[in-house]
Amino acid sequence: MTYTMTDVVLLFFAYSVVGWLWETIYCSIRARKFQYRGFLAGPYCPVYGFAVVTILLATDQFSRTIIGLFIIGLIVATIFEFFASIILERAFHLKLWDYSQLWGNLDGRVAPAISLFWGIAVVILVKFVQPPMMNLVNWIEAHTDKYATLVIAFVMSVDTIVTVLNTQQFRQHAAVWEQRIAAENERLHIELLDDLANQRLNQAKRRQRLLQLVHPNWNERRFLHNYPQLNIREAPHLKQLRKQLSHAVADLKAARKNGAH
């Protein structure tokens, strides 16, 4: 079928929200705690919107056969994910997913198992999800004219600009944290030579000091909390920092709870 520009914008937004819901629910279940996913602050993942719209346009001629749809969907989704990973890493120095542990992966960006998943997902999407989604889009167009499209474009554009600026600031903050922690490690190495008998006390002191050195804002806490595989080029020890911050916050909450009792 032929899609208008309004169709494309509304489908892009709808599948961005669906992608955010899917990723947030799936990752929250895996982590056994709530994870607010997505690169942007709002409840949508544009990478899913871009991917699905691209797939719908690319597979339109192949949607009549399941096998053709599966193969084209697998190829398009894999290429899209590969280049999305490169853009995030080179433009923002961020690595939000890593398939290095999966067989046959290509630099951790894509992997055969993930590509097979995308192929199956595309078949389900085009055959079962897209028809009712298109009905919803047609209903929105009929009742809002082009105003919904304008609102969506404005909100997501502002969110993108703010997030990009915050991400640049995050990189700068992460580099500062790295320098502070390196300097503190040198100082603690000397001080802790007199107190090696009580390792638990040392660990508690380190975590407490870590909270004093690092002050992430809401957006930075969101990235640290929700992306276990997050890497920033300027902060090679970010994974260790994230883990220690998580323990430090847990220790602080436990101490407050015990103090309340």
N, C-alpha and C positions, 0 to 999 in steps of 0.2 A: 504494500500500500504506500501511498505518497503522504509524507508527513509535512505539515506546515511548520514555520518557525515557532509559532505558539505551541504546537504539539511537542516540538523538540524541547523547548524550555520547561514545559510542565512535566514531561516525562523525565527529563533530567533531574528536576527537583524531587519528583515522587520516588524515583529509584535511589536517589541520594539518601532520602529518609529511610526507605526500606533497607538499604545497605547499612545505614547506621544502626537500625534496630537489630538486624541480623548479627552484625559484628559485636555490638554491645552485649546482646543476650548470650551469644556463643562464647565470647571471651570472659564474660562474667561467670558463666557456668564452669568453664575450665579453671579459672583462677579462684573460684569459690568466694568471690567478693565482687561487688559492683565495680565495673570498669566503664567509664564514660569514654567511648572511643571516638575517633575522628580527628583529622588534622585541624579543622575549623572548630570554633567554639560552639556553634549551633548544632542541633541534633540532626546532622546530615553529613554524609561522606561523599563529596563530589567525585572521588575516584570511581565509585560505583555508578553514579549518574552518567559520567563520561563513558565508562565502559559499556554500560547497558545500551545507551543511545547509539554508540558506535557499533555495537553488536547488532542491534535492531536494523540499522541502516545497511550494515555489511552482509547480513544473513537474509535479507528480504527475498532475494532470488533463490535461496536454498531452503526456505522454511517449509516447503512441501514434503521433503523427505527427512526422516529422523536422522539417518546416517550423515547426510550432507550437512544438516544443521549442526550435528554434534562435531563434525570435523572442522567446519568453518568457525564455529563458536569457540572451540578449543584453541585454534590458531590465533584468532583475533584477541581473545582474552589474555592469552599468554604473552603475545607481543605487547599488548597494552600494559600489563602488569610489569613487564621487564623495563619498558621505557619510563613508566611512572616511578619505579624505584630509582632509576638513574637520575631523573629530574629532581626528585626529592633530595637525593644525596648530593648532587652537584650544585643545585640552586640554594639549598638550605642546610647542607652538611648534615642531613638527618637520614637515619636508616630505621624505618618503622617496622619492617618485617625482615626475617632472616630464615631462609630455608636450608641453611648449610647442613643441618642434621639429616636432611632427606636425601634419598638416593637419586643420583643423576642431576642434582641441582646445578644451575649455572650461576656461579658467583653468589649463591644464596638468594638470588632475585626471583628465580622461577624454578620449578621442579616438576617432573613428570606426574607425580601424584596430585599436585595442585592443579596442573593443567587438565587432568582427567576429571577432576571435580568441576572445573569451569565448564568443560564440555557437557557434562550431565546437567549442570545448572542452567546452561543456555537453552538446552532442549526444554526443560521444565518451564523456564522463563517465557520463551516464545510461545509454547503450546498451551500453557495453563495460566500464567500470570498476566501476560500482556493483554489478552482480550478484555478481562474485566478492568484492568488498569486503563486501557484506552477508553472504555465506557466512562470511567471516572473523569478522565481528562476532557472528554467531550462535554460532560455535564458541567465541569468547572468553566470551560470556555463559554458555554451557553448562558451561564448565570453571572459571569463576572466580566464578560467581553475580554479586553486585554489587560485589565487592571491587576489581576492575579499575577500575570507574567511580569509586569513592571515592578510590583512589590517584591516578588521573588528575586528578580535581577538586582534590585537595590539592596535588599537585606544581605544577600550572599556576597555582593561586591564589597560592601562595607566590612563584613565579617572577614573576607579574604585579605583586605588591606590591613586591618587591625592585627590579624593573626600573623601575617608576614612580618610586620613591624615587631610584634612580640617574639617571633621566632628568631629574628636577628638579635634582639636583646637577650634572648635565652642563650644563644651561642656566646655572647660576650660575658654573661654572668657565669656560664659553665667554665669558661677559661679562667675567670677570676677565682672561682671556687677551687679549681685545680691548683692554682698558685698558692692559695691560702692553705690548702690541705697539705701540699708538699712542704711548705715552711713549717707547718704545725707538726708534721711527722718527724722532721729533724729535731725540733724542740722536745717532743714527747719521747723520742728515742733516748735522749740523754736523761730526762727526768725519770723515766720509768725503769732505768737500770737499778734504782734503789728499791723498787717495789715489785719485783718479778714474781714474788711468792703468791700474790693474789691476782691471778689473771682475770677473774670475773670483775674485780673492782677496776682493773685497768680498762677492760672493755666498756664498762659502764661510763667511766670518765671520758673515754674517747667519743662515745656516742653523744654524751652531754655536750662536749666541746664542739662536736660536729654541728649540732643544732644552733650553737652560737655563731659558727662561721658561715653557715649556709642559710639563706633566707629566700627560698623560691616563692614567686608570686603564684596566683591562682592558676594561670595558664601553664606555668612551669611545673607546678605540682601535678596538674592534670597529665602532662606528658610523662613525668617520672612515675606516677602511680599506674597509668593505664598501658604503658608500652614497655614490657620487660626487656625487649630486644633493642630499645632505643640506644642509638649511638650518635655522638656528636664528635666531629673530627678534632675540635679544639679541646675536648675533654675525654681522653682515652680511658680514664678510670670512672666514667659516668655510671656504668653498671654496678660497680662496687659501691659507689656513693649512693645510688638509689637503694641498694639493699640495706646499707647501714642506716640511711635515713628512715627507712621503713621500720627497722628494729628500734631505732631511737624514739620514733613517734609511739610505737607500741609500748616501749618501756615507760615513756612519759604518761601515757593513758593509764597504764597499770598502776603507776605510782599515785596518780590522782585518785584512782578508784580505791586503792588501799587507804589513802589518806582520808577519803570521805567516810570510810567505815571506822 
